[in-house]
Every structure is written in C-alpha cells, then in structure tokens.
Amino acid sequence: MRAVIQRVSHASVTIEGQKKSQIGAGFLVLLGIEQTDTQEDIDWLVRKIIGLRILDDENGVMNKDILETGGDIIVVSQFTLMASYKKGNRPSWIRAAGHEVAVPLYNSFVEQLSKALGKPVGTGEFGADMKVELLNDGPVTICMDTKNKE
C-alpha cells in the first residue's frame, strides 16, 4: 500500500461536475493498493498517518498531529501510485490491485481512518474520473509505502 500525504489548507474532490467531498485544513491522502496488501498494511498506515507530526504548533514548528489540531482528512484512491516505470516510457500498473481486492481494502482503510480520527473522512469514488483540488500548505508532502516499514 502506498500513500502520498499532503498537508493542505483545503481540498476537494469533484466527480462529473458535482463536489463529492471537501475539507478544510488537514491531510489529502492519495492511496494506492496492490494485490498483496492486507489488513496489516491498513493498520500500520492508519497508525502512521494519525500520528504524523507535520502540523504547526503555536510557534510555527511542525510538531502536532492531526488529532491535536482537529484537522480533516480526505482519501482518494489512486492506482497510478503503483506504477512500474523500469522498462520503457509507458508505465505498467500490473502491481495495482483489481477492484475485487482494492475496493474492500479501500473501504476498510477509510473506515479505520475515520474511527482513528474520531469523525468522518472525506472520499473520492473508487474508479471514477475525479478532479482533485487542493492547496498544499508548506508545501508538505510525505510518501509512505507499507512494504518499506523499516
């Protein structure tokens, strides 16, 4: 499982001209799921995201986590994070999980992240053509891969 976490002032997801989700300050999480991902990957990633201390304290130092600031989170599925680009110039997504694996894992990730955050998490729509708008704050962008936990 790969995640790109961006600290945002605001973010939204629009599908077919309709705003599906929007948040204020917090995190935009782009989530890529591969065929071999499990609940263990979800547990680890949720724990890391919730504990990530990249939000400013009263001195403007990145020292607070999302729970301390009361921030929001929006999660967008993005299979292209699983791109393999070693051969040629056209990426392959062979490692990306198919819908039968990815959809239940995505839903479980969103549910677990919502529980850990203590409030609903905004989402996109799995497999939809989404327009994601954000104002990256910092910019601060963190990449995590559950296959590289150490």
C-alpha positions as CSV (number, residue, x, y, z in Angstrom):
1,M,0.0,0.0,0.0
2,R,1.4,3.4,-0.9
3,A,0.2,6.7,0.3
4,V,1.1,10.3,-0.5
5,I,0.0,12.5,2.4
6,Q,-0.2,16.2,1.6
7,R,-0.7,18.9,4.3
8,V,-3.5,21.1,2.9
9,S,-5.3,24.3,3.7
10,H,-8.2,22.8,1.9
11,A,-9.0,20.1,-0.6
12,S,-12.0,18.8,-2.6
13,V,-13.0,16.0,-5.0
14,T,-15.4,16.7,-7.8
15,I,-16.9,14.0,-10.0
16,E,-18.9,14.8,-13.1
17,G,-19.2,18.4,-12.0
18,Q,-20.6,17.5,-8.5
19,K,-18.5,18.1,-5.4
20,K,-18.3,14.7,-3.7
21,S,-16.1,15.8,-0.7
22,Q,-14.4,18.8,0.7
23,I,-12.3,19.5,3.7
24,G,-10.6,22.4,5.4
25,A,-7.1,22.2,6.9
26,G,-5.7,18.7,7.3
27,F,-4.5,15.9,5.0
28,L,-5.2,14.9,1.5
29,V,-4.2,11.2,1.3
30,L,-3.7,9.6,-2.2
31,L,-3.9,5.8,-1.7
32,G,-2.6,3.1,-4.0
33,I,-3.4,-0.5,-3.2
34,E,-1.5,-3.5,-4.6
35,Q,-2.6,-7.1,-4.9
36,T,-0.6,-8.3,-1.9
37,D,-1.9,-5.7,0.6
38,T,-3.7,-6.9,3.8
39,Q,-5.4,-5.6,6.9
40,E,-1.9,-5.4,8.5
41,D,-0.9,-2.8,5.9
42,I,-4.1,-0.8,6.7
43,D,-3.4,-1.0,10.5
44,W,0.2,0.2,10.0
45,L,-0.7,3.0,7.6
46,V,-3.6,4.4,9.6
47,R,-1.4,4.5,12.8
48,K,1.4,6.3,10.9
49,I,-1.0,8.9,9.3
50,I,-2.8,9.7,12.5
51,G,0.5,10.1,14.4
52,L,2.3,12.1,11.7
53,R,3.5,15.3,13.3
54,I,3.6,17.6,10.3
55,L,1.1,20.3,11.5
56,D,2.3,23.5,13.0
57,D,2.3,24.2,16.7
58,E,1.9,27.7,18.2
59,N,5.5,28.5,17.3
60,G,5.1,27.5,13.6
61,V,7.1,24.3,14.1
62,M,5.8,21.0,12.6
63,N,5.2,19.4,15.9
64,K,1.4,18.4,16.1
65,D,-0.5,15.5,14.7
66,I,-4.0,15.6,13.1
67,L,-5.8,14.8,16.4
68,E,-4.1,17.7,18.2
69,T,-5.3,20.2,15.6
70,G,-8.7,18.8,14.9
71,G,-7.9,18.7,11.2
72,D,-9.8,16.9,8.5
73,I,-8.7,14.1,6.1
74,I,-9.8,13.3,2.6
75,V,-8.8,10.0,1.0
76,V,-8.6,9.5,-2.8
77,S,-7.9,6.1,-4.4
78,Q,-5.1,6.3,-7.0
79,F,-3.9,3.1,-8.7
80,T,-1.3,5.1,-10.6
81,L,0.8,5.2,-7.4
82,M,1.6,1.5,-8.1
83,A,3.2,2.4,-11.5
84,S,6.2,0.4,-12.6
85,Y,8.4,2.5,-14.9
86,K,11.6,0.4,-15.2
87,K,11.1,-0.6,-18.8
88,G,10.3,2.0,-21.4
89,N,8.3,5.2,-21.0
90,R,4.8,3.8,-20.7
91,P,4.1,2.9,-17.0
92,S,2.7,-0.5,-16.1
93,W,0.1,-0.9,-13.4
94,I,0.5,-4.7,-13.1
95,R,1.0,-4.4,-9.3
96,A,-2.2,-2.4,-8.7
97,A,-4.9,-4.5,-7.1
98,G,-8.0,-5.2,-9.2
99,H,-11.4,-4.0,-8.0
100,E,-12.2,-7.2,-6.2
101,V,-9.2,-6.7,-3.8
102,A,-8.8,-2.9,-3.9
103,V,-12.4,-1.8,-3.1
104,P,-12.8,-3.8,0.2
105,L,-9.3,-2.7,1.3
106,Y,-10.0,1.0,0.4
107,N,-13.3,0.9,2.2
108,S,-11.7,-0.7,5.3
109,F,-8.9,1.9,5.2
110,V,-11.4,4.8,5.1
111,E,-13.5,3.2,7.9
112,Q,-10.5,2.6,10.1
113,L,-9.0,6.0,9.5
114,S,-12.4,7.6,10.3
115,K,-12.5,5.7,13.6
116,A,-9.0,6.8,14.5
117,L,-9.7,10.4,13.6
118,G,-13.0,10.4,15.5
119,K,-15.0,11.8,12.6
120,P,-15.9,11.1,9.0
121,V,-13.2,11.1,6.4
122,G,-14.0,12.6,3.0
123,T,-13.5,10.3,0.0
124,G,-13.5,10.2,-3.7
125,E,-15.2,7.5,-5.7
126,F,-13.2,4.3,-6.5
127,G,-12.6,4.0,-10.2
128,A,-14.2,7.4,-11.1
129,D,-12.7,10.2,-13.1
130,M,-12.1,12.6,-10.3
131,K,-10.9,16.2,-10.2
132,V,-8.9,16.8,-7.1
133,E,-8.3,20.3,-6.0
134,L,-6.0,21.3,-3.1
135,L,-3.9,24.0,-1.6
136,N,-0.8,22.3,-0.4
137,D,0.3,24.0,2.8
138,G,4.1,24.4,3.1
139,P,4.3,22.6,0.7
140,V,4.5,19.4,2.9
141,T,4.2,16.1,1.1
142,I,5.1,12.7,2.7
143,C,5.3,9.4,0.8
144,M,4.7,6.1,2.7
145,D,4.9,2.5,1.5
146,T,3.9,-0.3,3.7
147,K,6.5,-2.5,2.0
148,N,9.2,-0.2,3.4
149,K,8.2,-0.1,7.1
150,E,11.8,-0.1,8.4
